[in-house]
Amino acid sequence: MRRLWRVASLLWQASPWAMWRGAAAALTVLVMGAALLGLSGWFITATGAAGLAGIGIAFDVFRPSAGVRFLALGRASARYAERLLTHDTTLHALAKLRLALLDRLRHCPIDQLRRLRSAAELTRITADVDALDGLVLRLILPLLAGLLTHIAAFAMLWWLTVPSVALSIAGGYLLGGGLVLWLTARAALVPSKTAERSRQTLRRQVIGLFRGQRETIQQGLLPRRRDELNLTERAEQNAESRLNVIDERAGLVLNLIVTLTAAAALLAGDIAVGLSTLSPAAAAIGFFAALGLAETLLPLRRGLAELGRMHDAAGRILPSETPKPAALPLPEVSPDHQTALVLDRVTVAAPGRQTPLMAALSLTLPLGETTALTGHSGLGKSTLLDAIAAVSAPLSGRVTLLGTSISDWPDKQLREHLTLVPQRARPVGGSIRENLAIACDDLNDSAAWEALTTVELHGVVQRIGGLDATLGESGTGLSGGEARRLALARGVLRRPSVLLLDEPTEGLEGPLARQVLANLKHSLPDTAILIASHRRAEQEMADYLITLQPTHAEK
């Protein structure tokens, strides 16, 4: 349960003053509810007793009735305040938690981010945060307010009635009710986890099916995918049905606990009346207060039934390891513009492995020249560009940018001088202008159109509505080649000293590919361009051509 306490602490700290006010309002609701029924029971019984005694006309009905109205109105107002404060604060805290989780992804290694499917990851984060919305509203606040209400009720009943009445109510609720709630949480733990895992699996399967529906239909896999969805959905429904059964049985037993506790309070009060140690009206307080205290118990069962779902979500949301202390900022570098990039016996390996993908590579890239890297698939061209761009570490060797080791560059200054356009760079949902502004904070229309012209995309953008034309998720509205050129335009806007391109003209016809590369060289005359290439058009436009060799040879 430590995970849940840590998440609850995070949510509470998001707005502690509002949470405490909400807790006070929740406590007020329960206390006034129990007091309302207790006072009403006393008032009804006392009025009846006065009437039977023939002194009804002398009985003061005004103050008790005013107290009843005050408690009723106060309870309604406190309920409104409690819902307003706790729900609004919890939703704001969950929104901050979502942002913190998405921000945490920003610090993940690039190879881990590439393995993530964005839609599936966003769906998981959203589902996990949604699973935690009941942690405060259905567990923490009701438990805290319920315990404090029982303490207050016990003290008041001990004072107003007799100890046997107070003890019977406390024992019935805290022992009997507590045992039922504990058994409910224990029984619901596994089906709650199963239901949530099946629900998230179903979401991922549906997303995957919609994204790959064309290939699924072409390969004749639609019936199999449908069967998989049905199987997952049945697993979720079975788990939910089990949870509903547990919830209904818990509700039935808790209602029985309430009935027995109220009966025990009535019996204890009756015995006290028979012993002349308590008046009938005071004895009624215990019975009706016992009924009013049922509100502290019954709402908890659904929150406890979802405990497994919350526990799993908390485990995924909380960091799996202790955060490392922040590294000291690196001092700014004084670039040496004599040589753009130097590789000294650099080798790279696939993520998580120690076997070199290629022979050690040494090369020097002068400013204003274009170099193409070639070699068969699997030799690590893309991995090499990642290592040069400092998004992953090389297996061995040294990378020097403008006279300084790549590891000694502050990240912000490094990105000002070196830009990587990866093979699968995709636009983001939003306007063309917003996509280009990622590379340039002070973007103006003139610079935007110049960059689009460089990559031969200006005509396309004009046809779809200009810089304010809106793209869908992952650049929906542009073809693959157009989306790739939009990513290239961002690279042009940065005007780096070194530009790394991973198969930049993939999907473009030969003449268009040559024109785009020629425009790049013309637009960035002082930039060293390094291209990981499979295409003849890219190789023909390069000033130098380097073929990567397998590990048994060196280049």
Wavefront OBJ file of the C-alpha trace (Angstrom):
o trace
v 0.000 0.000 0.000
v 3.043 2.230 0.144
v 2.539 3.082 -3.525
v -0.968 4.371 -2.876
v 0.200 6.501 0.035
v 2.925 8.033 -2.137
v 0.433 8.886 -4.896
v -2.062 10.189 -2.335
v 0.693 12.388 -0.922
v 1.463 13.752 -4.388
v -2.196 14.535 -5.027
v -2.637 16.114 -1.609
v 0.466 18.283 -2.008
v -0.847 19.632 -5.314
v -3.263 21.843 -3.342
v -3.102 21.012 0.375
v -5.176 23.927 1.635
v -8.084 23.076 -0.667
v -7.791 19.381 0.264
v -7.930 20.157 3.980
v -10.947 22.370 3.449
v -12.582 19.563 1.485
v -11.769 17.096 4.277
v -13.302 19.487 6.811
v -16.423 19.774 4.662
v -16.653 15.966 4.345
v -16.315 15.639 8.114
v -19.007 18.267 8.606
v -21.373 16.359 6.314
v -20.992 13.127 8.286
v -21.135 14.754 11.729
v -24.198 16.805 10.840
v -25.882 13.773 9.269
v -25.442 11.680 12.412
v -26.405 14.628 14.642
v -29.472 15.331 12.494
v -30.849 11.806 12.901
v -29.907 11.698 16.589
v -31.610 15.011 17.336
v -34.632 14.059 15.223
v -34.982 10.774 17.095
v -34.701 12.536 20.447
v -37.205 15.216 19.352
v -39.797 12.707 18.117
v -39.478 10.516 21.192
v -39.462 13.415 23.639
v -42.502 14.992 21.983
v -44.389 11.707 22.120
v -43.446 11.174 25.756
v -44.560 14.696 26.627
v -47.875 14.117 24.905
v -48.464 10.862 26.759
v -47.628 12.610 30.003
v -50.162 15.354 29.262
v -47.558 18.124 29.246
v -47.222 18.495 25.479
v -48.414 22.098 25.563
v -45.519 23.000 27.828
v -42.903 21.172 25.763
v -40.470 23.502 23.942
v -40.634 22.436 20.279
v -39.055 25.549 18.833
v -35.418 25.096 19.779
v -35.211 21.397 18.769
v -36.991 22.090 15.478
v -34.633 25.004 14.827
v -31.715 22.650 15.524
v -33.112 20.118 13.073
v -33.462 22.770 10.371
v -29.969 24.097 11.085
v -28.407 20.631 10.803
v -30.356 19.834 7.633
v -29.363 23.065 5.909
v -25.806 22.870 7.226
v -25.431 19.301 5.973
v -26.662 20.245 2.498
v -24.314 23.244 2.345
v -21.369 21.202 3.587
v -22.106 18.508 0.998
v -22.035 21.098 -1.783
v -18.803 22.612 -0.461
v -17.217 19.165 -0.100
v -18.055 18.180 -3.685
v -16.918 21.532 -5.026
v -13.614 21.601 -3.160
v -12.518 17.966 -3.289
v -13.632 17.160 -6.838
v -12.265 20.345 -8.357
v -8.977 20.066 -6.470
v -8.572 16.387 -7.301
v -9.168 17.003 -11.001
v -6.571 19.792 -11.001
v -4.110 17.555 -9.156
v -4.657 14.750 -11.674
v -4.118 17.181 -14.545
v -0.783 18.199 -13.003
v 0.081 14.522 -12.586
v -0.574 13.878 -16.283
v 1.747 16.720 -17.237
v 4.418 15.430 -14.857
v 4.197 11.960 -16.398
v 4.465 13.287 -19.933
v 7.373 15.482 -18.858
v 9.066 12.407 -17.381
v 9.006 10.773 -20.814
v 11.058 13.713 -22.074
v 13.994 12.515 -19.982
v 13.862 8.905 -21.189
v 16.693 7.631 -23.418
v 16.026 8.101 -27.114
v 16.004 4.357 -27.800
v 13.328 3.865 -25.130
v 11.218 6.671 -26.579
v 11.465 5.156 -30.035
v 10.113 1.865 -28.737
v 7.070 3.602 -27.309
v 3.951 3.796 -29.419
v 2.742 7.300 -28.725
v -1.003 6.613 -28.838
v -0.705 3.496 -26.680
v 1.542 5.262 -24.172
v -0.779 8.262 -23.941
v -3.760 5.925 -23.516
v -1.967 4.082 -20.710
v -1.054 7.292 -18.893
v -4.605 8.615 -19.214
v -6.105 5.344 -17.984
v -3.704 5.125 -15.044
v -4.411 8.691 -13.950
v -8.154 8.130 -14.336
v -7.842 5.016 -12.170
v -6.424 7.170 -9.374
v -9.232 9.735 -9.321
v -11.052 7.648 -6.702
v -8.031 7.358 -4.415
v -8.736 10.647 -2.679
v -12.471 10.903 -3.353
v -13.481 7.307 -2.557
v -10.833 6.191 -0.068
v -8.643 8.773 1.650
v -11.225 11.457 2.408
v -14.101 9.083 3.307
v -11.825 7.012 5.584
v -10.382 10.071 7.304
v -13.744 11.770 7.730
v -15.417 8.511 8.799
v -12.877 7.743 11.534
v -13.029 11.280 12.938
v -16.849 11.153 12.858
v -16.889 7.900 14.832
v -14.513 9.360 17.403
v -16.750 12.417 17.799
v -19.913 10.279 17.894
v -18.420 7.956 20.504
v -17.540 10.892 22.746
v -20.959 12.528 22.352
v -22.894 9.288 22.919
v -20.810 8.488 25.985
v -21.766 11.927 27.333
v -25.421 12.064 26.246
v -26.413 8.436 26.794
v -24.655 5.593 28.577
v -21.318 3.863 27.808
v -23.052 0.671 26.677
v -24.776 2.531 23.819
v -21.559 4.212 22.691
v -19.614 0.928 22.895
v -22.217 -1.066 20.973
v -22.152 1.421 18.090
v -18.365 1.722 18.042
v -17.925 -2.045 18.206
v -20.491 -2.740 15.506
v -19.077 -0.264 13.026
v -15.348 -0.304 13.707
v -15.018 -4.059 14.263
v -17.830 -5.532 12.172
v -17.775 -2.910 9.434
v -13.976 -2.793 9.364
v -13.778 -6.570 8.953
v -16.257 -6.555 6.070
v -14.419 -3.746 4.298
v -11.073 -5.528 4.717
v -12.494 -8.749 3.276
v -14.024 -6.765 0.417
v -10.691 -5.172 -0.470
v -8.934 -8.537 -0.308
v -11.504 -10.327 -2.457
v -11.605 -7.548 -5.074
v -7.829 -7.131 -5.442
v -7.254 -9.714 -8.197
v -10.417 -9.126 -10.290
v -9.844 -5.370 -10.069
v -6.316 -5.754 -11.471
v -7.548 -8.166 -14.134
v -10.323 -5.816 -15.238
v -7.963 -2.859 -15.597
v -5.280 -4.832 -17.435
v -7.874 -6.254 -19.820
v -9.313 -2.795 -20.376
v -5.929 -1.340 -21.299
v -5.099 -4.347 -23.500
v -8.398 -3.871 -25.298
v -7.611 -0.203 -25.926
v -4.193 -1.043 -27.349
v -5.661 -3.751 -29.574
v -8.338 -1.410 -30.913
v -5.761 1.324 -31.618
v -3.517 -1.180 -33.383
v -6.408 -2.537 -35.429
v -7.488 0.915 -36.607
v -3.931 1.898 -37.497
v -3.243 -1.300 -39.388
v -6.710 -2.032 -40.708
v -5.644 -1.990 -44.362
v -2.852 -4.518 -43.819
v -5.086 -6.599 -41.552
v -7.776 -6.870 -44.223
v -5.268 -7.514 -47.013
v -3.626 -10.346 -45.072
v -6.974 -11.875 -44.131
v -6.300 -11.402 -40.407
v -9.502 -9.539 -39.560
v -11.342 -12.614 -38.140
v -8.350 -13.441 -35.925
v -8.084 -9.854 -34.667
v -11.817 -9.820 -33.982
v -11.519 -13.042 -31.969
v -8.652 -11.548 -29.968
v -10.743 -8.443 -29.204
v -13.707 -10.585 -28.167
v -11.491 -12.698 -25.904
v -10.046 -9.620 -24.197
v -13.472 -8.049 -23.845
v -14.864 -11.223 -22.259
v -11.988 -11.264 -19.778
v -12.786 -7.661 -18.832
v -16.504 -8.365 -18.534
v -15.905 -11.437 -16.377
v -13.663 -9.467 -14.049
v -16.175 -6.601 -13.877
v -18.995 -9.058 -13.168
v -16.961 -10.539 -10.337
v -16.372 -7.041 -8.944
v -20.076 -6.255 -9.124
v -20.906 -9.448 -7.234
v -18.347 -8.587 -4.551
v -19.719 -5.035 -4.326
v -23.328 -6.217 -4.032
v -22.485 -8.802 -1.376
v -20.442 -6.265 0.556
v -23.349 -3.834 0.408
v -25.734 -6.509 1.664
v -23.475 -7.469 4.595
v -22.777 -3.827 5.470
v -26.499 -3.084 5.562
v -26.876 -6.068 7.862
v -24.084 -4.648 10.055
v -25.936 -1.305 10.196
v -29.172 -3.046 11.165
v -27.517 -5.152 13.869
v -25.589 -2.165 15.215
v -28.753 -0.049 15.397
v -30.557 -2.942 17.090
v -27.712 -3.328 19.588
v -27.852 0.399 20.354
v -31.635 0.175 20.786
v -31.275 -2.829 23.078
v -28.590 -1.137 25.160
v -30.767 1.968 25.414
v -33.808 -0.112 26.397
v -31.862 -1.811 29.170
v -30.653 1.560 30.419
v -34.239 2.898 30.386
v -35.370 -0.150 32.353
v -32.660 0.540 34.908
v -33.787 4.186 35.051
v -30.294 5.361 34.089
v -31.477 6.857 30.786
v -34.614 8.546 29.540
v -36.499 7.110 26.542
v -35.766 10.236 24.482
v -32.019 9.966 25.207
v -32.097 6.260 24.365
v -33.528 7.136 20.947
v -30.454 9.254 20.237
v -28.270 6.162 20.123
v -30.577 4.264 17.765
v -30.954 7.089 15.267
v -27.276 8.071 15.512
v -26.396 4.475 14.628
v -28.530 4.773 11.504
v -26.927 8.104 10.623
v -23.413 6.697 10.971
v -24.138 4.200 8.188
v -23.076 6.985 5.810
v -19.500 6.598 7.055
v -19.382 2.954 5.965
v -21.466 2.190 2.888
v -19.731 4.489 0.339
v -16.328 2.905 1.035
v -17.069 -0.458 -0.524
v -16.770 0.657 -4.155
v -13.495 2.428 -3.528
v -12.077 -0.676 -1.860
v -13.347 -2.818 -4.739
v -11.133 -0.773 -7.078
v -8.087 -0.976 -4.828
v -6.250 -3.390 -7.128
v -6.767 -1.118 -10.125
v -5.433 1.851 -8.167
v -2.478 -0.141 -6.833
v -1.359 -1.227 -10.311
v -1.790 2.285 -11.712
v 0.256 3.752 -8.866
v 3.040 1.250 -9.567
v 3.241 2.293 -13.208
v 3.040 6.004 -12.481
v 5.614 6.233 -9.707
v 9.285 6.226 -10.766
v 10.776 2.727 -10.569
v 14.050 4.021 -9.183
v 15.311 6.791 -6.969
v 15.909 9.898 -9.080
v 19.537 10.644 -9.665
v 20.849 14.011 -8.510
v 20.891 16.592 -11.242
v 24.213 16.863 -13.027
v 26.124 20.097 -12.691
v 25.677 22.342 -15.744
v 28.523 22.169 -18.206
v 30.385 25.400 -18.981
v 29.781 26.976 -22.351
v 32.040 25.891 -25.184
v 34.040 28.191 -27.460
v 33.533 26.612 -30.896
v 36.511 26.163 -33.199
v 35.174 26.564 -36.731
v 38.208 25.151 -38.498
v 36.745 21.616 -38.560
v 33.072 20.779 -38.187
v 33.112 17.172 -37.032
v 35.787 14.575 -36.242
v 35.195 10.891 -35.547
v 38.106 8.974 -34.027
v 37.726 5.167 -34.235
v 34.018 5.302 -33.360
v 31.959 2.117 -33.091
v 28.303 1.725 -32.135
v 26.080 -1.115 -30.950
v 22.375 -1.815 -30.890
v 20.587 -0.573 -27.727
v 21.295 -2.860 -24.796
v 24.078 -4.780 -26.565
v 27.877 -4.640 -26.579
v 28.604 -6.134 -30.015
v 29.848 -3.574 -32.568
v 27.641 -3.165 -35.614
v 30.451 -1.914 -37.819
v 34.214 -1.527 -37.986
v 35.735 1.437 -36.169
v 35.220 4.594 -38.211
v 37.468 7.654 -38.352
v 36.627 10.679 -40.483
v 36.830 14.454 -40.613
v 33.979 16.623 -41.926
v 34.896 20.147 -43.060
v 32.372 22.953 -42.902
v 30.403 23.551 -46.086
v 30.847 19.986 -47.414
v 28.395 17.116 -47.777
v 29.336 13.544 -46.899
v 27.209 10.445 -47.521
v 27.472 7.285 -45.430
v 26.548 4.090 -47.240
v 26.530 0.408 -46.409
v 24.101 -2.446 -46.241
v 21.226 -2.452 -43.779
v 22.087 -3.343 -40.207
v 25.561 -1.779 -40.155
v 24.387 0.957 -37.779
v 24.110 4.101 -39.915
v 21.152 5.440 -37.929
v 22.766 4.388 -34.644
v 25.944 6.197 -35.667
v 24.019 9.410 -36.316
v 22.429 9.063 -32.867
v 25.873 8.755 -31.300
v 27.174 11.787 -33.204
v 24.118 13.773 -32.071
v 24.698 12.696 -28.434
v 21.274 11.095 -28.116
v 23.050 7.795 -27.391
v 26.599 6.912 -26.437
v 29.045 5.282 -28.867
v 30.399 1.873 -27.949
v 33.951 3.183 -28.307
v 35.834 6.075 -29.837
v 35.502 9.834 -29.617
v 33.243 12.357 -31.378
v 34.462 15.951 -31.599
v 32.248 18.851 -32.676
v 33.894 22.158 -33.563
v 37.030 21.231 -31.661
v 35.325 20.020 -28.446
v 34.316 16.522 -27.393
v 30.596 15.977 -27.889
v 30.247 14.961 -24.210
v 31.547 18.360 -23.046
v 28.888 20.417 -24.822
v 25.981 21.825 -22.790
v 22.827 20.394 -24.337
v 21.280 23.729 -25.286
v 24.454 24.991 -26.941
v 24.959 21.619 -28.649
v 21.526 21.794 -30.270
v 22.327 25.266 -31.579
v 25.279 23.884 -33.519
v 24.152 20.361 -34.394
v 20.783 19.183 -35.721
v 19.617 15.633 -36.389
v 16.686 14.927 -38.712
v 15.881 11.261 -37.968
v 14.488 8.799 -40.450
v 11.041 8.689 -38.873
v 10.638 12.355 -38.007
v 6.930 13.165 -38.002
v 5.050 16.432 -37.767
v 2.929 17.079 -34.711
v -0.765 17.809 -34.700
v -1.255 21.534 -35.261
v -0.611 24.143 -37.914
v 2.303 24.247 -40.347
v 3.475 27.371 -38.535
v 3.473 25.573 -35.167
v 5.429 22.672 -36.639
v 8.090 25.011 -37.990
v 8.202 27.062 -34.796
v 9.536 23.989 -32.974
v 12.887 24.793 -34.575
v 12.717 28.575 -34.245
v 11.141 30.456 -31.344
v 11.042 33.811 -33.166
v 9.769 32.407 -36.462
v 8.413 34.922 -38.969
v 6.501 34.271 -42.166
v 9.413 35.177 -44.404
v 11.765 32.660 -42.785
v 9.031 30.007 -42.777
v 8.334 30.361 -46.503
v 12.056 30.424 -47.282
v 12.551 27.112 -45.466
v 9.535 25.575 -47.203
v 10.859 26.721 -50.569
v 14.238 25.148 -49.811
v 12.613 21.728 -49.356
v 10.219 22.247 -52.289
v 7.152 22.221 -50.045
v 5.881 25.761 -50.532
v 3.461 24.786 -53.285
v 1.907 22.024 -51.171
v 1.478 24.334 -48.171
v -0.135 27.021 -50.322
v -2.641 24.490 -51.680
v -3.728 23.242 -48.248
v -4.253 26.714 -46.758
v -0.888 28.306 -45.997
v 1.061 28.415 -42.762
v -2.105 28.231 -40.683
v -3.284 24.999 -42.329
v -3.905 22.414 -39.606
v -2.422 18.930 -39.639
v -3.860 15.965 -37.789
v -2.046 13.595 -35.440
v 1.401 12.568 -36.758
v 1.028 14.966 -39.672
v -2.216 13.636 -41.106
v -2.934 15.733 -44.186
v 0.554 15.344 -45.678
v 1.981 12.385 -47.542
v 5.023 10.561 -46.175
v 7.404 12.459 -48.448
v 5.784 15.795 -47.630
v 5.997 15.098 -43.882
v 9.677 14.229 -44.286
v 10.320 17.504 -46.107
v 8.540 19.444 -43.364
v 10.994 17.899 -40.883
v 13.832 18.942 -43.210
v 12.471 22.489 -43.219
v 12.822 22.553 -39.418
v 16.452 21.539 -39.830
v 16.986 24.388 -42.309
v 15.502 26.906 -39.872
v 18.001 25.987 -37.182
v 20.954 26.769 -39.510
v 23.342 24.481 -37.607
v 27.063 24.032 -38.095
v 26.479 20.287 -38.600
v 23.300 18.796 -40.074
v 22.742 15.035 -39.738
v 20.183 13.542 -42.134
v 18.934 9.961 -41.953
v 17.666 8.969 -45.426
v 16.200 12.467 -45.973
v 14.736 11.907 -49.464
v 13.132 8.512 -48.881
v 9.831 8.463 -50.757
v 10.812 11.265 -53.163
v 11.337 10.772 -56.878
v 14.896 11.130 -58.152
v 14.628 14.622 -59.733
v 12.791 16.034 -56.699
v 15.292 14.417 -54.318
v 18.220 15.975 -56.184
v 16.529 19.379 -56.202
v 15.856 19.286 -52.468
v 19.459 18.333 -51.684
v 20.811 21.020 -54.017
v 18.593 23.588 -52.304
v 19.827 22.435 -48.890
v 23.469 22.909 -49.896
v 22.677 26.323 -51.377
v 20.664 27.449 -48.354
v 23.269 26.208 -45.835
v 26.599 26.950 -47.565
v 28.645 26.867 -44.338
v 27.042 23.760 -42.865
v 28.674 20.333 -42.814
v 26.008 17.842 -43.923
v 26.290 14.143 -43.089
v 23.745 11.853 -44.767
v 22.982 8.223 -43.949
v 22.027 7.103 -47.429
v 20.736 4.185 -49.461
v 19.756 6.195 -52.545
v 21.823 7.029 -55.587
v 20.388 10.572 -55.741
v 21.729 11.363 -52.265
v 25.113 9.823 -53.005
v 25.465 11.730 -56.275
v 24.924 15.062 -54.513
v 27.586 14.346 -51.839
v 31.114 15.722 -51.971
v 32.451 12.650 -50.187
v 31.216 9.051 -50.083
v 32.117 6.725 -47.208
v 31.099 3.059 -47.142
v 30.754 1.538 -43.682
v 32.500 -1.786 -43.279
v 31.621 -4.875 -41.216
v 33.445 -5.416 -37.937
v 36.275 -7.451 -39.498
v 37.564 -4.387 -41.380
v 38.262 -0.745 -40.518
v 37.727 2.406 -42.538
l 1 2 3 4 5 6 7 8 9 10 11 12 13 14 15 16 17 18 19 20 21 22 23 24 25 26 27 28 29 30 31 32 33 34 35 36 37 38 39 40 41 42 43 44 45 46 47 48 49 50 51 52 53 54 55 56 57 58 59 60 61 62 63 64 65 66 67 68 69 70 71 72 73 74 75 76 77 78 79 80 81 82 83 84 85 86 87 88 89 90 91 92 93 94 95 96 97 98 99 100 101 102 103 104 105 106 107 108 109 110 111 112 113 114 115 116 117 118 119 120 121 122 123 124 125 126 127 128 129 130 131 132 133 134 135 136 137 138 139 140 141 142 143 144 145 146 147 148 149 150 151 152 153 154 155 156 157 158 159 160 161 162 163 164 165 166 167 168 169 170 171 172 173 174 175 176 177 178 179 180 181 182 183 184 185 186 187 188 189 190 191 192 193 194 195 196 197 198 199 200 201 202 203 204 205 206 207 208 209 210 211 212 213 214 215 216 217 218 219 220 221 222 223 224 225 226 227 228 229 230 231 232 233 234 235 236 237 238 239 240 241 242 243 244 245 246 247 248 249 250 251 252 253 254 255 256 257 258 259 260 261 262 263 264 265 266 267 268 269 270 271 272 273 274 275 276 277 278 279 280 281 282 283 284 285 286 287 288 289 290 291 292 293 294 295 296 297 298 299 300 301 302 303 304 305 306 307 308 309 310 311 312 313 314 315 316 317 318 319 320 321 322 323 324 325 326 327 328 329 330 331 332 333 334 335 336 337 338 339 340 341 342 343 344 345 346 347 348 349 350 351 352 353 354 355 356 357 358 359 360 361 362 363 364 365 366 367 368 369 370 371 372 373 374 375 376 377 378 379 380 381 382 383 384 385 386 387 388 389 390 391 392 393 394 395 396 397 398 399 400 401 402 403 404 405 406 407 408 409 410 411 412 413 414 415 416 417 418 419 420 421 422 423 424 425 426 427 428 429 430 431 432 433 434 435 436 437 438 439 440 441 442 443 444 445 446 447 448 449 450 451 452 453 454 455 456 457 458 459 460 461 462 463 464 465 466 467 468 469 470 471 472 473 474 475 476 477 478 479 480 481 482 483 484 485 486 487 488 489 490 491 492 493 494 495 496 497 498 499 500 501 502 503 504 505 506 507 508 509 510 511 512 513 514 515 516 517 518 519 520 521 522 523 524 525 526 527 528 529 530 531 532 533 534 535 536 537 538 539 540 541 542 543 544 545 546 547 548 549 550 551 552 553 554 555
